[in-house]
Amino acid sequence: MIPANKIAAKAWAEEVKKVDVTPYIQTLEVTEAYPTAGTNTPKWQNMWIGSLKKIFMGADARTEMDKSIKKIERIMEQ
């Protein structure tokens, strides 16, 4: 998010130049290996969010995350 304040925006712009984008570039390698990874990002996010909601409501975290991972793997194999 870019600050609306002009003074803060200048400081923000200087700091944003220091951000390491290496992890983002590495994810691009994954999206080349799995072409659907980029286009289905909202789908993956919805799956994770659905699992997190269940966990926050008291479900077992390990079980829910394992279910999500298996579901994503099945979809990626299609």
C-alpha positions as MATLAB code, in Angstrom:
seq = 'MIPANKIAAKAWAEEVKKVDVTPYIQTLEVTEAYPTAGTNTPKWQNMWIGSLKKIFMGADARTEMDKSIKKIERIMEQ';
ca = [
       0.000    0.000    0.000;
       1.409    3.412   -0.961;
       1.050    6.099    1.729;
      -1.121    9.112    0.844;
       1.151   11.515    2.736;
       3.777   12.955    0.321;
       6.586   12.906    2.892;
       5.795    9.359    3.945;
       5.446    8.308    0.300;
       9.026    9.403   -0.459;
      10.388    7.430    2.483;
       8.251    4.448    1.486;
       9.548    4.601   -2.108;
      13.146    4.537   -0.878;
      12.494    1.562    1.380;
      10.533   -0.414   -1.210;
      13.631   -0.401   -3.431;
      15.353   -2.520   -0.765;
      12.753   -5.298   -0.872;
      14.236   -8.664   -1.812;
      12.171  -10.078   -4.682;
      14.122  -13.344   -4.877;
      11.262  -15.437   -3.397;
       8.876  -14.034   -6.013;
      11.287  -14.876   -8.820;
      11.685  -18.390   -7.422;
       7.911  -18.859   -7.482;
       7.959  -18.030  -11.183;
      10.078  -21.147  -11.686;
       7.333  -23.165   -9.991;
       4.645  -21.621  -12.184;
       6.619  -22.689  -15.243;
       6.830  -26.233  -13.904;
       3.140  -26.168  -12.963;
       1.389  -23.871  -15.470;
      -1.867  -23.886  -13.507;
      -0.173  -22.611  -10.350;
      -0.386  -18.970  -11.406;
      -3.829  -19.044  -12.949;
      -5.327  -21.005  -10.078;
      -3.831  -18.933   -7.289;
      -7.273  -17.710   -6.115;
      -8.426  -21.329   -6.056;
      -5.452  -22.348   -3.869;
      -6.018  -19.366   -1.598;
      -9.676  -20.277   -1.179;
      -8.696  -23.814   -0.215;
      -6.194  -22.571    2.373;
      -8.646  -20.018    3.737;
     -11.328  -22.684    4.014;
      -8.945  -24.866    6.021;
      -7.892  -21.977    8.234;
     -11.515  -21.153    8.999;
     -12.103  -24.737   10.104;
      -8.970  -24.624   12.268;
     -10.067  -21.373   13.904;
     -13.417  -22.999   14.620;
     -11.664  -25.805   16.493;
     -10.781  -28.437   13.883;
      -7.458  -30.262   14.129;
      -4.838  -28.199   12.282;
      -2.751  -31.119   11.021;
      -5.792  -32.946    9.643;
      -7.206  -29.886    7.899;
      -3.908  -28.833    6.333;
      -3.236  -32.399    5.161;
      -6.658  -32.418    3.489;
      -5.892  -29.121    1.734;
      -2.506  -30.302    0.519;
      -3.956  -33.542   -0.847;
      -6.743  -31.630   -2.574;
      -4.295  -29.207   -4.204;
      -2.061  -32.101   -5.297;
      -5.037  -33.858   -6.918;
      -6.003  -30.731   -8.822;
      -2.430  -30.070   -9.975;
      -2.163  -33.631  -11.320;
      -5.235  -33.171  -13.531;
];
